[in-house]
């Protein structure tokens, strides 16, 4: 089948220029219309923002609109309170140094205190279950009330105390709370011992090794370790210049002056025991020296602060992975505390330290 093809008339240069001008004109008109609309939208958004009203999402520029996100695990409807520590205190007032368990500056989380009126260092020291002198009924009542106050009213995450001899009351404290109770850094001893071989040693530094002696059976029962085991080197600090006398007399300790003496004792202990692998500071007044001893010996030092930190960390939101934002963050503000605070007027009258 035959047929003639239509002839295509070539476009002249003048016609091509005219078409280009037409295209440019159309593009300019369209762009102008969009720019006008965008300016109007931005003006509306600015007006809403200035009146503190959120702009509807369809008015927001594309880059500010919500983008699809990965689905996260479902979170509880209500956030948990920030983790916090409760500390039962002796009836003993003193200016604690940073690092001391009674200094709020020692912690990166909330800490709440409760004093037991009439509970002295000597009472606590001699309250060894079975063989010691039980606390008077009124003092024991105050101790139980302190545990209940920290647990129920302050809703703390764990409970400790400001004297290592409170370990004598560890079993009693557990009866009145379901929260973890760690009255002494010796609660960490089983984990520390398990981390090293049977032929490697762990040193336990205490304010006075002779006053620790009556607690050996209790430590064995409560911690599952035997202080008589040759793996444990008991080191008394009663002869450390300044420290020993100040602690024995219940006086303020000049921790800066004591530090070099405590370091020397630690270095001498390491030298005398080449297979020593770790140190536990049992006394709650020893943590101010932990860093200096770590630096001087290169050994890990566990104390009442690291023990508290370990338990509290187990109840904190780990922001690095897993479900997040299920717990309120700590506001980094510690409540001021004065000995006897939160006690009734009747109980305050029983305080021996005033």
C-alpha positions as CSV (number, residue, x, y, z in Angstrom):
1,X,0.0,0.0,0.0
2,X,1.4,3.2,-1.1
3,X,1.0,6.7,0.5
4,X,2.8,9.9,0.7
5,X,4.5,10.9,4.0
6,X,3.6,14.3,5.5
7,X,6.3,16.8,5.2
8,X,7.7,18.3,8.4
9,X,8.3,22.0,8.1
10,X,11.6,23.0,9.8
11,X,11.4,25.5,12.7
12,X,13.1,28.7,12.0
13,X,15.6,30.2,14.5
14,X,13.2,33.1,15.2
15,X,10.4,30.7,16.0
16,X,12.6,28.7,18.3
17,X,13.5,31.9,20.3
18,X,9.8,32.7,20.6
19,X,9.1,29.2,22.0
20,X,11.9,29.6,24.5
21,X,10.6,32.9,25.7
22,X,7.1,31.4,26.1
23,X,8.4,28.5,28.2
24,X,10.4,30.8,30.4
25,X,7.4,33.0,31.0
26,X,5.2,30.1,32.0
27,X,7.9,28.8,34.4
28,X,8.3,32.2,36.0
29,X,4.5,32.6,36.5
30,X,4.3,29.1,38.1
31,X,7.3,29.8,40.4
32,X,5.9,33.1,41.5
33,X,2.6,31.5,42.4
34,X,4.3,28.8,44.6
35,X,6.6,31.4,46.2
36,X,3.6,33.5,47.1
37,X,1.9,30.5,48.7
38,X,5.0,29.4,50.6
39,X,5.4,33.0,51.9
40,X,1.8,33.0,53.1
41,X,2.2,29.6,54.8
42,X,5.4,30.7,56.6
43,X,3.6,33.9,57.7
44,X,0.8,31.9,59.1
45,X,3.2,29.5,61.0
46,X,5.1,32.5,62.4
47,X,1.8,34.0,63.6
48,X,0.8,30.8,65.4
49,X,4.2,30.4,67.0
50,X,4.2,33.9,68.3
51,X,0.9,33.2,70.0
52,X,2.5,30.0,71.5
53,X,0.1,27.8,69.5
54,X,1.5,24.8,67.7
55,X,1.1,25.0,63.9
56,X,-0.9,22.3,62.2
57,X,1.4,19.8,60.7
58,X,0.1,20.5,57.1
59,X,1.3,24.1,57.5
60,X,4.8,23.2,58.6
61,X,7.7,23.1,56.0
62,X,8.3,19.6,54.9
63,X,11.7,19.3,56.7
64,X,9.9,20.1,60.0
65,X,7.1,17.6,59.6
66,X,7.2,14.4,61.5
67,X,9.0,11.7,59.7
68,X,8.2,8.0,60.1
69,X,10.3,6.4,62.9
70,X,11.2,2.9,63.9
71,X,8.7,1.3,66.1
72,X,9.8,1.2,69.8
73,X,8.7,-1.3,72.4
74,X,5.6,-0.3,74.2
75,X,6.2,1.7,77.4
76,X,4.2,1.7,80.6
77,X,1.6,4.4,81.0
78,X,3.3,5.8,84.1
79,X,7.0,6.4,84.5
80,X,8.9,5.0,87.4
81,X,10.5,7.3,90.0
82,X,14.2,7.9,89.7
83,X,16.3,5.3,91.6
84,X,17.3,6.5,95.1
85,X,19.2,5.3,98.2
86,X,18.1,5.2,101.8
87,X,20.7,5.5,104.6
88,X,20.0,4.6,108.2
89,X,22.1,6.8,110.5
90,X,23.5,6.5,114.0
91,X,22.6,9.1,116.5
92,X,25.9,10.8,115.8
93,X,26.4,14.2,114.1
94,X,29.6,15.2,112.3
95,X,30.6,17.1,109.2
96,X,31.2,14.2,106.6
97,X,33.8,14.5,103.9
98,X,33.0,14.0,100.3
99,X,33.2,10.2,99.8
100,X,31.7,9.6,103.2
101,X,28.4,7.7,103.1
102,X,26.8,10.6,105.1
103,X,27.8,13.2,102.5
104,X,25.2,13.7,99.7
105,X,28.0,14.8,97.5
106,X,29.2,11.2,97.3
107,X,26.3,10.1,95.0
108,X,25.0,10.7,91.5
109,X,21.4,9.9,92.6
110,X,19.0,10.9,95.3
111,X,19.9,9.9,98.9
112,X,17.6,10.1,101.9
113,X,18.6,9.8,105.5
114,X,16.9,8.7,108.7
115,X,18.5,8.8,112.1
116,X,17.7,6.3,114.9
117,X,17.4,8.3,118.1
118,X,19.6,6.9,120.9
119,X,21.4,4.4,118.6
120,X,25.1,4.9,119.4
121,X,28.2,3.5,117.8
122,X,28.8,1.3,120.8
123,X,25.3,-0.2,120.8
124,X,25.6,-1.0,117.1
125,X,29.0,-2.5,117.6
126,X,27.9,-4.9,120.3
127,X,24.6,-5.9,118.8
128,X,26.1,-9.1,117.3
129,X,23.2,-11.6,117.0
130,X,23.4,-14.5,119.4
131,X,26.5,-13.5,121.2
132,X,26.2,-9.7,121.7
133,X,23.9,-7.3,123.5
134,X,20.5,-6.9,121.8
135,X,19.3,-3.3,121.2
136,X,16.9,-1.9,123.8
137,X,13.3,-2.3,122.7
138,X,12.8,1.4,122.2
139,X,16.0,1.7,120.0
140,X,15.0,-1.4,117.9
141,X,11.6,0.3,117.4
142,X,13.3,3.4,116.1
143,X,15.4,1.2,113.8
144,X,12.4,-0.5,112.3
145,X,10.6,2.8,111.9
146,X,13.7,4.1,110.0
147,X,13.6,1.2,107.6
148,X,9.8,1.6,107.1
149,X,10.2,5.4,106.6
150,X,12.8,5.0,103.9
151,X,10.9,2.1,102.2
152,X,7.4,3.4,102.3
153,X,7.5,7.2,102.6
154,X,10.6,7.9,100.5
155,X,10.2,4.8,98.2
156,X,14.0,4.3,98.0
157,X,15.4,1.6,95.8
158,X,17.7,0.1,98.4
159,X,18.8,0.6,102.0
160,X,22.2,0.9,103.6
161,X,23.6,2.5,106.8
162,X,26.4,4.8,107.9
163,X,28.3,2.4,110.0
164,X,29.7,-1.0,109.1
165,X,28.5,-2.4,112.4
166,X,24.9,-2.0,111.2
167,X,25.7,-5.4,109.6
168,X,24.7,-6.8,112.9
169,X,21.1,-5.6,112.1
170,X,21.1,-6.8,108.4
171,X,18.8,-9.7,109.2
172,X,16.4,-7.5,111.2
173,X,16.2,-4.9,108.4
174,X,15.3,-7.5,105.8
175,X,12.2,-8.4,107.8
176,X,10.6,-5.0,107.2
177,X,11.2,-4.3,103.5
178,X,11.3,-6.1,100.2
179,X,13.9,-3.7,98.9
180,X,17.5,-4.8,98.8
181,X,19.4,-4.3,102.1
182,X,23.2,-3.9,102.1
183,X,24.2,-2.7,105.5
184,X,27.9,-3.2,104.8
185,X,30.3,-3.4,101.8
186,X,31.0,-6.9,103.0
187,X,27.8,-7.8,101.1
188,X,30.0,-7.5,98.0
189,X,32.6,-9.9,99.3
190,X,31.2,-13.1,97.7
191,X,31.2,-11.5,94.2
192,X,34.7,-10.1,94.8
193,X,36.0,-13.5,96.0
194,X,34.4,-15.3,93.1
195,X,36.2,-13.1,90.6
196,X,39.6,-14.5,91.6
197,X,41.3,-17.8,92.0
198,X,41.4,-19.8,95.2
199,X,45.0,-18.9,95.6
200,X,44.5,-15.2,95.2
201,X,43.9,-12.9,98.2
202,X,41.4,-10.2,99.0
203,X,42.2,-7.6,101.7
204,X,39.4,-6.3,104.0
205,X,40.3,-3.0,105.6
206,X,38.4,-2.2,108.8
207,X,38.6,0.7,111.3
208,X,39.7,-1.8,114.0
209,X,40.4,-5.5,113.2
210,X,39.8,-6.4,116.9
211,X,36.2,-5.1,116.9
212,X,35.5,-7.0,113.7
213,X,36.5,-10.3,115.3
214,X,33.2,-11.0,117.1
215,X,31.4,-10.6,113.7
216,X,33.2,-13.4,112.0
217,X,30.4,-16.0,112.4
218,X,27.8,-13.5,111.3
219,X,29.8,-12.6,108.2
220,X,30.1,-16.3,107.4
221,X,26.3,-16.8,107.8
222,X,25.2,-13.6,106.0
223,X,27.8,-13.4,103.2
224,X,28.6,-17.1,102.7
225,X,32.3,-16.4,103.2
226,X,34.6,-17.3,106.1
227,X,36.8,-14.4,107.2
228,X,39.1,-17.0,108.7
229,X,39.7,-18.3,105.2
230,X,43.3,-17.6,104.4
231,X,42.1,-15.9,101.2
232,X,41.0,-12.9,103.2
233,X,43.7,-10.6,104.7
234,X,42.1,-8.5,107.6
235,X,43.8,-5.1,107.9
236,X,43.0,-2.9,110.9
237,X,43.3,0.9,110.5
238,X,43.4,1.6,114.2
239,X,47.1,2.6,114.1
240,X,46.8,4.8,111.0
241,X,48.0,8.3,112.2
242,X,45.1,10.7,112.9
243,X,42.5,8.3,111.5
244,X,42.6,5.6,114.2
245,X,42.2,7.9,117.2
246,X,39.6,10.2,115.5
247,X,37.4,7.3,114.6
248,X,37.7,5.7,118.0
249,X,36.9,9.0,119.7
250,X,34.0,9.8,117.3
251,X,35.8,13.0,116.1
252,X,36.0,14.6,112.7
253,X,38.7,13.0,110.5
254,X,41.0,15.3,108.6
255,X,40.8,13.1,105.5
256,X,43.4,15.1,103.5
257,X,46.0,14.6,106.3
258,X,45.1,10.9,106.6
259,X,45.3,10.1,102.9
260,X,49.1,9.6,102.6
261,X,49.1,7.3,105.7
262,X,46.3,5.2,104.3
263,X,48.1,4.9,101.0
264,X,51.2,3.7,102.8
265,X,49.3,1.1,104.7
266,X,47.7,-0.2,101.4
267,X,51.1,-0.3,99.7
268,X,52.6,-2.2,102.6
269,X,49.8,-4.7,102.5
270,X,50.2,-5.3,98.8
271,X,54.0,-5.7,99.3
272,X,53.5,-8.3,102.1
273,X,50.9,-10.2,100.0
274,X,52.1,-10.5,96.4
275,X,49.0,-12.5,95.4
276,X,46.6,-9.8,96.7
277,X,44.1,-8.9,93.9
278,X,41.5,-6.7,95.5
279,X,40.7,-4.5,98.5
280,X,37.4,-4.1,100.3
281,X,37.0,-1.1,102.6
282,X,34.6,-2.3,105.3
283,X,34.4,0.9,107.3
284,X,32.1,3.6,106.0
285,X,34.6,6.3,106.8
286,X,37.2,4.8,104.4
287,X,35.7,5.6,100.9
288,X,37.4,9.1,100.9
289,X,40.7,7.2,100.4
290,X,39.5,4.7,97.8
291,X,40.7,6.7,94.8
292,X,44.2,7.4,96.2
293,X,44.6,3.7,97.1
294,X,43.4,2.7,93.6
295,X,46.0,5.1,92.1
296,X,48.8,3.9,94.3
297,X,48.2,0.1,94.1
298,X,46.5,-0.4,90.7
299,X,44.0,-2.6,92.5
300,X,40.2,-2.4,92.5
301,X,38.9,-1.0,95.8
302,X,35.3,-1.8,96.8
303,X,33.6,0.3,99.5
304,X,30.2,1.4,100.8
305,X,29.8,3.8,97.9
306,X,30.6,1.3,95.2
307,X,28.4,-1.2,96.9
308,X,25.5,1.3,96.9
309,X,26.3,2.3,93.3
310,X,26.1,-1.3,92.1
311,X,22.6,-1.9,93.7
312,X,21.2,1.5,92.5
313,X,22.6,1.0,88.9
314,X,20.6,-2.3,88.8
315,X,17.4,-0.2,89.1
316,X,18.3,2.6,86.7
317,X,17.2,3.2,83.1
318,X,20.1,2.4,80.9
319,X,19.9,4.9,78.1
320,X,22.4,3.2,75.8
321,X,20.0,0.4,74.8
322,X,16.7,-1.3,75.4
323,X,13.5,0.4,76.4
324,X,14.0,4.1,77.3
325,X,12.2,6.9,79.0
326,X,10.4,4.5,81.4
327,X,11.9,6.2,84.4
328,X,12.2,9.8,85.5
329,X,15.7,11.3,85.3
330,X,17.4,12.5,88.5
331,X,17.2,16.3,88.8
332,X,20.7,16.4,90.2
333,X,19.6,18.1,93.3
334,X,20.1,16.6,96.8
335,X,17.7,17.3,99.6
336,X,19.4,19.1,102.5
337,X,19.5,17.0,105.6
338,X,20.1,17.8,109.3
339,X,20.5,15.1,111.9
340,X,17.1,14.3,113.3
341,X,15.2,15.7,110.4
342,X,11.9,13.8,109.6
343,X,11.6,12.8,113.2
344,X,8.6,13.6,115.4
345,X,9.2,16.2,118.2
346,X,9.0,13.3,120.7
347,X,11.8,11.4,118.9
348,X,13.9,14.5,118.4
349,X,13.9,14.9,122.1
350,X,15.6,11.5,122.4
351,X,18.6,12.4,120.3
352,X,21.9,12.3,122.0
353,X,23.7,14.3,119.4
354,X,22.2,17.8,119.4
